[in-house]
Amino acid sequence: MRMERNPDHKDPMERASRFINAGQIDRAEQHCRQVIEEEPDNINILGLLGAILLKLQKIDEAEEYLLRTIDAAPTFAKPHEDLGMLYLSLNQAERASEFFEKSINLDPTQASAFFGLANALLKTGKTKEAKSAHRKFLELSPGAEALAEASRQIKEGQAKRAGEICDEVLKQDPENVEALRLLARIATDDQQHVIAEGLLRKIVQMSPTQSTPCMDLGRFLIERGRIPEAVDIFEKAVELDPSNANTHLLLADALAILGHSADALASYEKCLAIAPEEPSALLGRGHLLRIRGHRHEAIDSYKRCVELRPDFGGAYWSLASLKGFEFPDKQLAEMQTRIESGQLDPESEISFRFALARAFEVKGDFNEAWQQYETGNEQMRSRVKYDPVKTEAEHDRLINVFSADFLDRMCSDEAVGPCPIFVLGVPRSGSTLIEQILASHSMVEGAGELPHIIMISAALGKNRSDNLVYPDVLIEMSEEQLASIGKSYIYHTGAHRLEETPNFTDKMPANYSHAGFIYLTLPNAKIIDARRDPIDTCVGNYRQLFAQGKNQSYDLQELGEYYLQYRRMMDHWDEVLPGRILRVQYEDVVGNLEQQVRRILDYCELPWEDACLKYFESDRAVNTASSEQVREPIYKDAIGYWKNYESHLDELLEVLAPVL
């Protein structure tokens, strides 16, 4: 049952409510404290103060007042629900469930208690019970029922109808956050990003003390590639809700994307201090430890993730992709059993197969390894989008626009800031080794794979009425406009650069398509084409489960054709930009390191430094699949590795014939 209000305390409650409705939470808190000083047994005010303190994220005090309220009035339902929310925010889902259930037993008409119980049960893995609680929540909340219908309409592709439902809800309740969130989702799906962002920011303004709207906005910004802005928003979420593990997790992920590995690692640790069994944080911490060269600690973090989530394929792949890591035979058998069970989600099954393939390689069983690679790649290809015809058409347009005459006419000698050194090519061609060599120089910062050339070029002309886009839109641009684009690149990459060196690297492989664009907008830039034996390159890609992108890698024929397209583009750049691009062959670096290091430094106009020969002693974070290899002296094991799979490569060899 609900606790009835004592008439004598009507005015204090109403005054507190007025403060809350006006958004003056601090004044409501102060008022409640004053009332309790005068009337320490005022149950309604005690419970309200506990709820206010919870809203203000004063967790310890909130718990104290809510427990005190329950002790004084054990049949008062609302404090039980508030304690459930408190423990849910601390990721204590089991304990939260107990209090939600007590609240429901005392007052089965409280829709919000059923909603909290559904979330708590979901976190404990009780999916069936969670669905039942959520159904009860919908029954008790007419508006929620309508919004649930809107969600169903979105899933069925009926976005227009979903939007109409949300509009109807907002007519009755103009500040219904869930309706606004659904409208933001509809706008995002419809590529109306300005509208979506406006709605998400409105929700943040409407909920100044809540972290969830900040997290929603931050995720939106991450998806748009606006990482520094997302970091600022996630930092606000952490400030609002420091006891929520998810706020630290999202901040850590964003910092990791920026390459701020030390700060990201600290945020993962804060997440795990709150929720020690959070698998995403354990995995993220493992990645950060790995790229910072702490192999054994990384293994411990990955193994803990496997212990807690034995079906989490990402953790197995992370272990397997560590150079030389070997699973015990018993664990290999368990991995195979899990695949054969048919109960893994598709993403985990793919990771399991790639992990098994690497494990069989370590044992020298290349036939079994190939079977796992083949199945894993087929499954992955069915989940990603890649159009080889589109790639060829895009290259046709680039070749048509970036003629020698156009480049000569439009080029400028004006430097626009620090000198970027682009290391580009096809993944698995030795670009990480070249970057590590350069980053060992005192005048160069290794910034990793930066997305900004691709993002900036893709955005050019996007809002023009004549639909003229990149690269054709460049023909109409002035030297000043091109220089402005270069300055924009330097500005955006600043978020990834932590050192004030005169040079920095950008080793995004796919920038090979944009060498001409780089030449026009960043005339002081250096461009290095990292190249390796074509078969080794393609097999290296086929053996790699990439975190994102590289969608051309999961089909051997498409992979071979992509490699030919890369060579076609580089041949074009050699023709129209003679002498501007340095080609570095991986096998030559392995064969004569010092000679190739001198070539690289001379081309980049950098003085000789012995540290570049001892690149493996650098303690910089290396966030690529080759992070471990570049912490070792040069070795020749990777050359000709494809021969282990020669009997399976007829199709690839046929495609690559023109460049072999």
C-alpha positions as CSV (number, residue, x, y, z in Angstrom):
1,M,0.0,0.0,0.0
2,R,1.0,3.6,-0.4
3,M,1.9,5.7,2.6
4,E,-0.8,8.3,3.2
5,R,0.3,11.8,3.7
6,N,-0.4,13.3,7.1
7,P,-2.4,16.6,6.7
8,D,-0.1,18.3,9.1
9,H,2.7,17.8,6.6
10,K,0.8,18.8,3.5
11,D,2.5,22.1,3.1
12,P,6.1,20.9,3.3
13,M,5.4,18.2,0.7
14,E,3.7,20.6,-1.6
15,R,6.5,23.2,-1.3
16,A,9.1,20.5,-2.1
17,S,7.0,19.4,-5.1
18,R,6.9,23.0,-6.4
19,F,10.7,23.2,-6.2
20,I,11.1,19.9,-8.0
21,N,8.6,20.8,-10.7
22,A,10.5,24.0,-11.3
23,G,13.7,22.1,-11.7
24,Q,15.1,23.5,-8.5
25,I,16.4,20.2,-7.1
26,D,19.0,21.8,-4.9
27,R,16.4,24.0,-3.2
28,A,14.1,21.0,-2.8
29,E,17.0,19.2,-1.0
30,Q,17.6,22.1,1.3
31,H,13.9,22.4,2.1
32,C,13.6,18.7,3.0
33,R,16.7,18.9,5.3
34,Q,15.2,21.9,7.1
35,V,11.9,20.1,7.6
36,I,13.7,17.0,8.9
37,E,15.6,19.0,11.4
38,E,12.3,20.2,12.8
39,E,10.3,17.0,12.3
40,P,12.8,14.0,12.2
41,D,9.9,11.5,12.0
42,N,8.3,13.0,8.9
43,I,8.2,9.8,6.8
44,N,7.1,11.5,3.5
45,I,9.9,14.1,3.6
46,L,12.5,11.4,4.7
47,G,11.6,9.3,1.6
48,L,11.5,12.3,-0.7
49,L,14.9,13.5,0.5
50,G,16.3,10.0,-0.2
51,A,14.8,10.2,-3.7
52,I,16.2,13.7,-4.3
53,L,19.7,12.6,-3.1
54,L,19.5,9.6,-5.5
55,K,18.7,12.0,-8.3
56,L,21.7,14.2,-7.3
57,Q,23.9,11.1,-7.3
58,K,24.7,11.4,-3.6
59,I,24.5,7.7,-3.3
60,D,25.7,7.0,0.2
61,E,23.4,9.6,1.8
62,A,20.5,8.5,-0.4
63,E,20.9,4.9,0.8
64,E,21.0,6.1,4.4
65,Y,17.8,8.1,4.2
66,L,15.9,5.5,2.2
67,L,16.8,2.7,4.6
68,R,15.8,5.0,7.5
69,T,12.4,5.6,5.8
70,I,11.8,1.9,5.3
71,D,12.8,1.1,9.0
72,A,10.2,3.7,10.1
73,A,7.5,2.8,7.6
74,P,8.1,-0.7,6.2
75,T,4.9,-0.6,4.2
76,F,5.9,2.5,2.3
77,A,6.4,1.2,-1.3
78,K,8.2,4.1,-3.0
79,P,11.5,4.0,-0.9
80,H,11.8,0.3,-1.8
81,E,11.6,1.2,-5.5
82,D,14.1,4.1,-5.0
83,L,16.5,1.7,-3.3
84,G,16.1,-0.7,-6.3
85,M,17.1,2.2,-8.6
86,L,20.0,3.0,-6.4
87,Y,21.4,-0.6,-6.4
88,L,20.7,-0.9,-10.1
89,S,22.9,2.2,-10.7
90,L,25.7,0.5,-8.7
91,N,25.3,-2.6,-11.0
92,Q,24.0,-4.7,-8.0
93,A,21.2,-6.1,-10.1
94,E,20.3,-9.0,-7.7
95,R,19.9,-6.7,-4.7
96,A,18.0,-4.2,-6.9
97,S,15.6,-6.9,-7.9
98,E,14.8,-7.7,-4.3
99,F,13.8,-4.1,-3.5
100,F,11.8,-3.7,-6.7
101,E,9.8,-6.9,-5.9
102,K,9.2,-5.6,-2.3
103,S,7.9,-2.4,-3.8
104,I,5.6,-4.2,-6.2
105,N,4.3,-6.4,-3.4
106,L,3.4,-3.3,-1.4
107,D,1.9,-1.5,-4.3
108,P,1.3,-3.5,-7.5
109,T,0.1,-0.4,-9.4
110,Q,3.5,1.3,-9.6
111,A,4.5,1.0,-13.3
112,S,7.9,2.4,-12.7
113,A,8.8,-0.4,-10.2
114,F,8.0,-3.0,-12.9
115,F,10.2,-1.1,-15.3
116,G,13.1,-1.1,-12.9
117,L,12.5,-4.8,-12.1
118,A,12.6,-5.6,-15.8
119,N,16.0,-3.9,-16.2
120,A,17.4,-5.6,-13.1
121,L,16.2,-9.0,-14.2
122,L,17.7,-8.5,-17.7
123,K,21.1,-7.7,-16.1
124,T,21.0,-10.9,-14.2
125,G,20.2,-13.0,-17.3
126,K,16.6,-13.7,-16.3
127,T,15.2,-12.8,-19.8
128,K,11.8,-14.5,-19.5
129,E,11.1,-12.9,-16.1
130,A,12.3,-9.5,-17.4
131,K,9.9,-9.7,-20.4
132,S,7.0,-10.5,-18.0
133,A,7.8,-7.5,-15.8
134,H,8.1,-5.3,-18.8
135,R,4.7,-6.4,-20.1
136,K,3.2,-5.4,-16.7
137,F,4.9,-2.0,-16.9
138,L,3.2,-1.5,-20.3
139,E,-0.2,-2.5,-19.0
140,L,0.1,0.1,-16.2
141,S,1.4,2.9,-18.5
142,P,-0.8,3.8,-21.4
143,G,1.8,6.2,-22.8
144,A,4.5,3.5,-22.5
145,E,2.2,1.1,-24.4
146,A,1.9,3.6,-27.2
147,L,5.7,4.1,-27.3
148,A,6.3,0.3,-27.3
149,E,4.0,0.2,-30.3
150,A,6.1,3.0,-31.9
151,S,9.3,0.9,-31.2
152,R,7.7,-2.1,-32.9
153,Q,6.7,0.0,-35.9
154,I,10.3,1.2,-36.2
155,K,11.6,-2.4,-36.2
156,E,9.1,-3.3,-38.9
157,G,10.3,-0.4,-41.1
158,Q,7.2,1.8,-40.5
159,A,9.1,4.9,-39.3
160,K,6.3,7.3,-40.4
161,R,3.7,5.6,-38.3
162,A,6.1,5.4,-35.4
163,G,6.7,9.2,-35.7
164,E,2.9,9.8,-35.7
165,I,2.5,7.8,-32.5
166,C,5.3,9.7,-30.8
167,D,3.7,13.0,-31.9
168,E,0.4,12.0,-30.3
169,V,2.2,11.1,-27.0
170,L,4.0,14.5,-27.0
171,K,0.7,16.3,-27.4
172,Q,-0.4,14.9,-24.1
173,D,3.1,15.0,-22.5
174,P,5.3,17.5,-24.3
175,E,8.4,16.5,-22.3
176,N,8.1,12.8,-22.7
177,V,11.7,11.8,-23.0
178,E,11.1,8.4,-24.4
179,A,9.0,9.8,-27.3
180,L,11.8,12.3,-28.0
181,R,14.4,9.6,-28.0
182,L,12.4,7.5,-30.5
183,L,12.0,10.6,-32.8
184,A,15.8,11.1,-32.6
185,R,16.2,7.5,-33.6
186,I,13.9,7.8,-36.5
187,A,15.7,11.0,-37.7
188,T,19.1,9.2,-37.4
189,D,17.9,6.3,-39.4
190,D,16.6,8.7,-42.0
191,Q,20.0,10.5,-42.2
192,Q,18.5,13.6,-40.7
193,H,21.3,14.0,-38.3
194,V,20.8,17.7,-37.6
195,I,17.3,17.0,-36.4
196,A,18.4,13.9,-34.4
197,E,21.1,15.9,-32.7
198,G,18.8,18.7,-31.8
199,L,16.3,16.3,-30.2
200,L,19.1,14.5,-28.2
201,R,20.5,17.9,-27.0
202,K,17.0,18.9,-26.0
203,I,16.7,15.8,-23.8
204,V,20.0,16.6,-22.2
205,Q,18.8,20.1,-21.3
206,M,15.5,18.7,-20.0
207,S,17.4,16.2,-17.7
208,P,20.3,18.2,-16.3
209,T,21.0,15.8,-13.5
210,Q,20.7,12.5,-15.5
211,S,23.5,10.7,-17.2
212,T,21.5,8.6,-19.7
213,P,20.7,11.4,-22.1
214,C,24.4,12.4,-22.1
215,M,25.3,8.8,-22.9
216,D,22.7,8.7,-25.8
217,L,24.1,12.0,-27.2
218,G,27.7,10.7,-26.8
219,R,26.9,7.5,-28.7
220,F,25.4,9.6,-31.5
221,L,28.5,11.7,-31.8
222,I,30.7,8.6,-31.8
223,E,28.8,7.2,-34.8
224,R,29.3,10.6,-36.6
225,G,33.0,10.4,-36.0
226,R,32.9,13.4,-33.7
227,I,35.0,11.7,-31.0
228,P,36.4,14.8,-29.1
229,E,32.9,16.1,-28.6
230,A,31.7,12.7,-27.5
231,V,34.5,12.6,-24.9
232,D,33.3,15.9,-23.5
233,I,29.8,14.6,-23.2
234,F,30.9,11.3,-21.6
235,E,33.0,13.2,-19.1
236,K,29.8,15.1,-18.2
237,A,28.0,11.8,-17.8
238,V,30.7,10.6,-15.4
239,E,30.4,13.8,-13.4
240,L,26.7,13.3,-13.1
241,D,26.8,9.6,-12.3
242,P,30.3,8.6,-11.1
243,S,28.9,5.4,-9.6
244,N,27.6,4.1,-12.9
245,A,30.0,1.7,-14.5
246,N,28.6,2.4,-18.0
247,T,29.6,6.1,-17.9
248,H,33.2,5.1,-17.3
249,L,33.0,2.4,-20.0
250,L,31.7,4.7,-22.7
251,L,34.3,7.4,-21.8
252,A,37.1,4.7,-21.9
253,D,36.0,3.5,-25.4
254,A,35.9,7.1,-26.7
255,L,39.4,7.9,-25.3
256,A,40.7,4.7,-26.8
257,I,39.5,5.7,-30.2
258,L,41.3,9.0,-29.8
259,G,44.5,7.1,-28.9
260,H,44.6,8.5,-25.4
261,S,45.6,5.1,-24.1
262,A,46.7,6.1,-20.6
263,D,43.4,8.0,-19.9
264,A,41.3,5.2,-21.5
265,L,43.0,2.6,-19.4
266,A,42.3,4.6,-16.2
267,S,38.6,4.8,-17.2
268,Y,38.4,1.1,-17.8
269,E,39.9,0.6,-14.3
270,K,37.2,2.9,-12.8
271,C,34.5,0.9,-14.6
272,L,35.9,-2.4,-13.2
273,A,36.2,-1.0,-9.7
274,I,32.4,-0.5,-9.8
275,A,31.5,-3.6,-11.9
276,P,34.4,-6.1,-11.7
277,E,32.7,-8.5,-14.0
278,E,31.9,-6.2,-16.9
279,P,33.2,-8.1,-19.9
280,S,33.4,-5.1,-22.3
281,A,35.6,-3.3,-19.8
282,L,37.8,-6.4,-19.3
283,L,38.2,-6.7,-23.0
284,G,38.9,-3.0,-23.5
285,R,41.4,-3.0,-20.7
286,G,43.1,-6.1,-22.3
287,H,43.4,-4.2,-25.6
288,L,44.9,-1.2,-24.0
289,L,47.4,-3.2,-22.0
290,R,48.3,-5.1,-25.2
291,I,48.9,-2.0,-27.3
292,R,51.0,-0.5,-24.5
293,G,53.2,-3.6,-24.5
294,H,52.0,-5.3,-21.3
295,R,51.3,-8.7,-22.8
296,H,51.0,-10.7,-19.6
297,E,48.6,-8.3,-18.0
298,A,46.6,-8.2,-21.2
299,I,46.3,-12.0,-21.2
300,D,45.1,-12.0,-17.6
301,S,42.3,-9.5,-18.5
302,Y,41.3,-11.5,-21.6
303,K,41.3,-14.8,-19.6
304,R,39.1,-13.2,-16.9
305,C,36.7,-12.2,-19.6
306,V,36.6,-15.8,-20.9
307,E,36.0,-17.1,-17.3
308,L,33.0,-14.8,-16.8
309,R,31.6,-15.1,-20.4
310,P,32.6,-18.4,-21.9
311,D,30.5,-17.7,-25.0
312,F,32.1,-14.3,-25.6
313,G,34.0,-15.0,-28.9
314,G,35.8,-11.6,-28.9
315,A,37.8,-12.6,-25.8
316,Y,39.0,-15.8,-27.4
317,W,40.0,-14.1,-30.6
318,S,41.9,-11.5,-28.6
319,L,43.9,-14.2,-27.0
320,A,44.4,-16.2,-30.2
321,S,45.6,-13.1,-32.1
322,L,48.5,-12.6,-29.6
323,K,51.6,-13.8,-31.3
324,G,52.5,-17.3,-30.2
325,F,49.7,-17.7,-27.7
326,E,48.6,-21.3,-27.3
327,F,45.3,-22.6,-25.9
328,P,45.4,-25.7,-23.8
329,D,44.0,-28.8,-25.7
330,K,41.1,-29.0,-23.3
331,Q,40.1,-25.4,-24.0
332,L,40.4,-26.0,-27.8
333,A,38.0,-28.9,-27.5
334,E,35.6,-26.7,-25.5
335,M,35.8,-24.1,-28.2
336,Q,34.9,-26.6,-30.9
337,T,32.0,-28.0,-28.8
338,R,30.6,-24.5,-28.4
339,I,30.7,-23.9,-32.1
340,E,29.0,-27.3,-32.8
341,S,26.3,-26.6,-30.2
342,G,24.7,-24.0,-32.6
343,Q,23.9,-21.8,-29.6
344,L,26.5,-19.1,-30.1
345,D,25.3,-15.7,-31.5
346,P,26.7,-15.2,-35.0
347,E,29.3,-12.6,-34.0
348,S,30.7,-14.8,-31.3
349,E,30.8,-17.9,-33.6
350,I,32.8,-15.9,-36.2
351,S,35.3,-14.9,-33.5
352,F,35.5,-18.5,-32.2
353,R,36.3,-19.7,-35.7
354,F,39.1,-17.2,-36.3
355,A,40.5,-18.0,-32.8
356,L,40.4,-21.7,-33.6
357,A,42.2,-21.1,-36.9
358,R,45.0,-19.2,-35.2
359,A,45.2,-22.0,-32.6
360,F,45.6,-24.6,-35.3
361,E,48.3,-22.5,-37.0
362,V,50.3,-22.5,-33.8
363,K,50.1,-26.4,-33.8
364,G,51.1,-26.5,-37.5
365,D,47.7,-27.9,-38.6
366,F,47.2,-25.6,-41.6
367,N,44.5,-27.6,-43.3
368,E,42.2,-27.4,-40.2
369,A,43.1,-23.8,-39.8
370,W,42.1,-23.0,-43.3
371,Q,38.7,-24.7,-42.9
372,Q,38.0,-22.5,-39.9
373,Y,39.2,-19.3,-41.8
374,E,37.1,-20.2,-44.8
375,T,33.9,-20.7,-42.7
376,G,34.6,-17.7,-40.5
377,N,35.2,-15.5,-43.6
378,E,32.0,-16.7,-45.3
379,Q,30.0,-16.0,-42.2
380,M,31.6,-12.5,-41.8
381,R,31.1,-11.7,-45.5
382,S,27.3,-12.3,-45.1
383,R,27.2,-9.7,-42.3
384,V,29.1,-6.8,-44.0
385,K,28.5,-4.6,-47.0
386,Y,31.1,-4.4,-49.7
387,D,30.5,-3.6,-53.4
388,P,33.6,-4.3,-55.6
389,V,31.9,-2.6,-58.6
390,K,31.4,0.5,-56.5
391,T,35.1,0.5,-55.5
392,E,36.1,0.3,-59.2
393,A,33.6,3.1,-60.2
394,E,35.0,5.4,-57.4
395,H,38.5,4.8,-58.6
396,D,37.4,5.6,-62.2
397,R,36.1,9.0,-61.0
398,L,39.3,9.7,-59.0
399,I,41.5,8.9,-62.0
400,N,39.4,11.0,-64.3
401,V,39.5,14.1,-62.0
402,F,43.1,13.8,-60.7
403,S,44.9,14.3,-64.0
404,A,48.5,15.5,-64.2
405,D,47.2,18.8,-65.6
406,F,44.7,19.3,-62.8
407,L,47.2,18.6,-60.1
408,D,49.8,20.9,-61.7
409,R,47.3,23.7,-62.0
410,M,45.8,23.4,-58.5
411,C,48.9,22.6,-56.4
412,S,50.2,25.1,-53.9
413,D,53.4,25.2,-51.9
414,E,51.8,26.7,-48.8
415,A,52.4,24.6,-45.7
416,V,49.4,24.5,-43.3
417,G,50.9,23.4,-40.0
418,P,52.6,20.3,-38.7
419,C,53.8,18.0,-41.5
420,P,51.7,14.8,-41.7
421,I,53.4,11.7,-43.0
422,F,50.9,9.4,-44.6
423,V,51.6,5.7,-44.6
424,L,49.1,4.0,-46.8
425,G,48.4,0.9,-48.8
426,V,46.6,-2.4,-48.2
427,P,46.4,-3.6,-44.6
428,R,48.9,-6.2,-43.5
429,S,51.6,-4.7,-45.7
430,G,54.1,-3.5,-43.1
431,S,52.6,0.0,-42.5
432,T,52.8,-0.4,-38.7
433,L,56.5,-1.2,-38.9
434,I,57.1,1.9,-41.0
435,E,55.1,4.0,-38.5
436,Q,57.0,2.5,-35.6
437,I,60.3,3.4,-37.2
438,L,59.2,6.9,-37.8
439,A,57.6,7.4,-34.4
440,S,60.9,6.4,-32.8
441,H,62.3,9.6,-34.2
442,S,62.3,12.6,-31.8
443,M,60.6,14.8,-34.4
444,V,57.7,12.5,-35.2
445,E,54.6,11.4,-33.3
446,G,52.8,8.2,-34.3
447,A,49.1,9.1,-34.4
448,G,47.8,5.8,-35.8
449,E,45.0,5.3,-38.3
450,L,43.1,8.6,-38.5
451,P,39.8,8.7,-40.3
452,H,39.8,12.4,-41.2
453,I,40.9,12.4,-44.8
454,I,38.1,9.9,-45.7
455,M,35.6,11.8,-43.6
456,I,36.5,15.2,-45.0
457,S,36.5,14.1,-48.6
458,A,33.2,12.2,-48.2
459,A,31.5,15.4,-46.8
460,L,32.6,17.7,-49.6
461,G,29.6,19.0,-51.6
462,K,27.2,16.9,-49.6
463,N,24.6,19.7,-49.2
464,R,24.9,21.1,-52.7
465,S,21.7,21.4,-54.7
466,D,23.4,20.2,-57.9
467,N,24.6,17.0,-56.1
468,L,28.2,17.7,-57.1
469,V,30.3,15.7,-54.7
470,Y,33.9,14.6,-54.2
471,P,36.1,14.3,-56.2
472,D,34.3,16.4,-59.0
473,V,33.5,19.2,-56.6
474,L,37.3,19.9,-56.3
475,I,37.4,21.2,-59.9
476,E,35.5,24.3,-58.8
477,M,37.6,25.1,-55.7
478,S,40.2,27.8,-55.3
479,E,43.6,27.4,-53.8
480,E,42.3,29.2,-50.7
481,Q,39.5,26.7,-50.3
482,L,41.8,23.7,-50.7
483,A,44.2,25.2,-48.1
484,S,41.2,25.6,-45.8
485,I,40.4,21.9,-46.1
486,G,44.0,21.1,-45.2
487,K,43.7,23.4,-42.1
488,S,40.5,21.5,-41.2
489,Y,42.4,18.2,-41.3
490,I,45.2,19.6,-39.1
491,Y,42.6,20.9,-36.6
492,H,40.7,17.6,-36.4
493,T,43.8,15.5,-36.1
494,G,44.9,17.6,-33.1
495,A,42.6,15.6,-30.9
496,H,44.8,12.5,-31.6
497,R,48.1,14.3,-31.2
498,L,49.5,14.5,-27.7
499,E,53.0,15.7,-28.5
500,E,54.1,19.0,-30.1
501,T,56.4,17.5,-32.7
502,P,56.8,19.1,-36.2
503,N,55.7,15.8,-37.8
504,F,53.1,13.1,-37.2
505,T,52.0,10.0,-38.9
506,D,48.6,9.0,-40.3
507,K,48.6,5.3,-41.3
508,M,45.0,4.9,-42.5
509,P,45.6,2.3,-45.2
510,A,42.6,3.3,-47.4
511,N,44.1,6.8,-47.8
512,Y,45.8,5.3,-50.9
513,S,42.8,6.4,-52.9
514,H,43.2,10.0,-51.8
515,A,46.9,10.7,-52.5
516,G,45.9,13.4,-55.0
517,F,43.6,15.0,-52.5
518,I,46.3,14.9,-49.9
519,Y,48.8,16.5,-52.4
520,L,46.4,19.4,-53.1
521,T,45.2,20.1,-49.5
522,L,48.4,19.4,-47.6
523,P,51.2,20.3,-49.9
524,N,53.9,19.8,-47.3
525,A,52.7,16.2,-46.5
526,K,54.8,13.1,-47.2
527,I,53.3,10.0,-48.6
528,I,54.7,6.5,-48.2
529,D,53.2,3.5,-50.0
530,A,53.8,0.4,-47.8
531,R,53.9,-2.6,-50.1
532,R,54.4,-6.3,-49.5
533,D,54.3,-9.5,-51.6
534,P,50.7,-9.5,-53.1
535,I,49.9,-13.1,-52.0
536,D,51.3,-12.6,-48.5
537,T,49.3,-9.3,-48.2
538,C,46.0,-10.9,-49.3
539,V,46.4,-14.1,-47.1
540,G,47.4,-11.8,-44.2
541,N,44.1,-10.0,-44.6
542,Y,42.1,-13.2,-45.0
543,R,43.5,-14.4,-41.7
544,Q,42.6,-11.3,-39.8
545,L,39.3,-10.5,-38.1
546,F,39.2,-6.7,-38.2
547,A,37.5,-4.7,-35.5
548,Q,35.7,-2.7,-38.1
549,G,35.9,-1.8,-41.8
550,K,38.2,-3.6,-44.2
551,N,35.0,-5.3,-45.6
552,Q,36.8,-6.4,-48.7
553,S,38.9,-8.9,-46.7
554,Y,36.3,-11.7,-46.3
555,D,36.1,-13.1,-49.8
556,L,39.3,-14.3,-51.6
557,Q,38.2,-13.2,-55.0
558,E,37.0,-9.8,-53.8
559,L,40.2,-9.4,-51.8
560,G,42.4,-10.1,-54.9
561,E,40.3,-7.7,-57.0
562,Y,40.7,-5.0,-54.3
563,Y,44.4,-5.5,-54.3
564,L,44.4,-5.0,-58.1
565,Q,42.4,-1.8,-57.6
566,Y,45.0,-0.6,-55.1
567,R,47.8,-1.2,-57.6
568,R,45.8,0.5,-60.3
569,M,45.4,3.6,-58.2
570,M,49.1,3.7,-57.1
571,D,50.2,3.3,-60.8
572,H,48.0,6.3,-61.5
573,W,49.6,8.4,-58.7
574,D,53.1,7.4,-59.9
575,E,52.1,8.7,-63.4
576,V,50.6,12.0,-62.3
577,L,52.7,12.7,-59.2
578,P,56.1,11.4,-60.3
579,G,58.6,11.2,-57.4
580,R,56.1,12.5,-54.8
581,I,55.4,9.1,-53.2
582,L,58.0,6.8,-51.6
583,R,57.4,3.1,-52.0
584,V,58.8,0.9,-49.2
585,Q,58.8,-2.8,-49.8
586,Y,58.4,-4.8,-46.6
587,E,60.7,-7.6,-47.8
588,D,63.4,-4.9,-48.4
589,V,63.0,-3.6,-44.9
590,V,63.4,-7.1,-43.5
591,G,66.4,-7.7,-45.7
592,N,68.3,-4.5,-45.0
593,L,66.8,-2.4,-42.2
594,E,69.3,0.4,-42.0
595,Q,69.3,1.1,-45.7
596,Q,65.5,1.4,-45.8
597,V,65.4,3.5,-42.6
598,R,67.8,5.9,-44.3
599,R,65.6,6.0,-47.4
600,I,62.6,6.8,-45.3
601,L,64.2,9.5,-43.2
602,D,65.8,11.1,-46.2
603,Y,62.5,11.3,-48.0
604,C,60.8,12.8,-44.9
605,E,63.7,15.3,-44.6
606,L,64.5,14.1,-41.1
607,P,68.0,13.8,-39.6
608,W,69.4,10.4,-38.8
609,E,68.6,9.0,-35.3
610,D,69.8,5.6,-34.1
611,A,66.6,5.2,-32.2
612,C,64.9,4.5,-35.5
613,L,66.9,1.2,-35.8
614,K,65.8,0.3,-32.3
615,Y,62.1,1.0,-33.0
616,F,61.2,-2.1,-30.9
617,E,62.4,-0.4,-27.7
618,S,59.8,2.3,-28.0
619,D,57.1,2.3,-25.3
620,R,54.4,4.1,-27.4
621,A,51.0,2.5,-27.7
622,V,50.5,0.7,-31.0
623,N,46.8,0.1,-31.8
624,T,46.9,-2.3,-34.8
625,A,47.0,-6.0,-35.4
626,S,50.8,-5.8,-35.6
627,S,51.3,-4.2,-32.2
628,E,53.4,-7.1,-30.8
629,Q,55.5,-7.7,-33.9
630,V,56.8,-4.1,-33.9
631,R,58.0,-4.6,-30.3
632,E,60.5,-7.2,-31.6
633,P,63.6,-6.9,-33.8
634,I,63.2,-7.6,-37.5
635,Y,62.4,-11.2,-38.2
636,K,61.7,-13.1,-41.5
637,D,58.9,-15.5,-40.4
638,A,56.2,-13.6,-42.1
639,I,57.8,-13.6,-45.5
640,G,56.2,-16.3,-47.7
641,Y,53.8,-17.4,-45.0
642,W,51.2,-17.9,-47.7
643,K,52.9,-21.0,-48.8
644,N,51.4,-22.9,-45.8
645,Y,48.1,-22.4,-47.6
646,E,49.2,-22.8,-51.2
647,S,46.9,-25.7,-52.0
648,H,43.9,-23.5,-51.1
649,L,44.8,-20.4,-53.1
650,D,44.1,-21.2,-56.8
651,E,41.3,-18.7,-57.0
652,L,43.4,-15.9,-55.4
653,L,46.5,-16.7,-57.5
654,E,44.4,-16.5,-60.7
655,V,43.0,-13.1,-59.7
656,L,46.4,-11.7,-58.8
657,A,48.2,-13.1,-61.9
658,P,48.5,-9.6,-63.5
659,V,50.7,-8.4,-60.6
660,L,52.6,-11.6,-59.7
